Amino acid sequence: MERQVVPNRDNSLNATFSSSHMKTVSQLINQETRQWDKHTLNCLFDRDTVNDIFQIILPSTGKYILRWKPTPKGQFSVKSAYKCIMLDIHGSDNANFPWKYLWKLDLPQKIKHFLWKCMHDCVSVRSKLSRYVSSIPSECPLCNRESETLNHLFVQCDTTKRLWFDLDSNIAGNMSNMNLQEWIANWFAPNSNHGESHRKFVQFVRFAIWEIWNLRCNVVFNNAQVHVNNLITRVNKDISVWIDNSVKILANRSTLSNNKVVTPWSLPDFEYLRGAQSIHGIANDEEQVAALAALSAIRWAKAAAVQKLHLEEDCLNVVNVINGSLGSVDWRNNNVISDCKSLLESFTSWKCIFVHRESNEIANSLAKRARNYRVDEIWNSEFPLWLKSLIRDELNVNLS
Ligand SMILES: [Zn+2]
């Protein structure tokens, strides 16, 4: 048994467990009932750990599966492997920098990418290029005095300082002796000013950084001259074009979402078993709720000797994984899914399709009932009045 086999627990295993004769997870499972052996667990772990272990649902059939710890779904990905290697090499993968906020910024992709390159110090400034190509001078093309590092180009260069001042006289104060990377990171700091005027100011600076880089490239490749007024015009134009486009995109989106029609659910046009169940249970998340609901529906159908099963689910991940796309659910739900799949094999035929929650008001009401009353309710043929009237309203079907 290795560390972190229990979700949410990063602590190493306790002394009682370490000194016991236990070597494998299977020793903690009652092999007859295929359930956790509560007595053994209580002897070995504290109460919180036992509760966490009980939240891991064991499959009634199946075998052990290898999982990749660094991803929540337990599936290997190159991205997560890269992150692990960077952590090993640098002790950090810039992990404290809020990358997800960078990628969600209201900015053109090229500017976000450029800021990302700045944070990783991989912009092709001359101090870098001249190390590999001797014909490239290392001097800053804007001032021709000092070596062009990223920090010199955007912070220390006299020409850039003048550009910043003319763009906005508050910029020097906002930069306050930080280097470029610290300055960028500071925009995302939790204690940073999040007011509307500050947000606009930072947005302006991000466009300006991009245009200063364009200007620098123009000087290098086209022998362009530095004209402050041109720079200011370009930055303001970029921003107004971006805002105009964003407004158009938003307007399109809202038209699309207003046009969204949820297809109402209808009774399947084949012979079906009449019954309804509303099952109450405890689960870690919505995905597990859906997986457990699927399992109990499949068990119900099997007990009723159904041969052809038509299963509808409102959780797309669960539908995908039942239909065969491995890794679409959290690894903790894999055991429930593997039970679903092994039971499904015993049906003559089956299909599992996605139905939007809002489409099936009847199923939605049964789920709400289970949540509110916390009881299991099963109706095999005689439905209560409230359910009959719901079926009549939703499906236009009159049940006797
Ligand atoms: Zn310079």
Residues whose N, C-alpha, C, O or C-beta is under 5 A from the ligand:
A	BS01	ZN	C140 L142 C143 N144 C157 D158
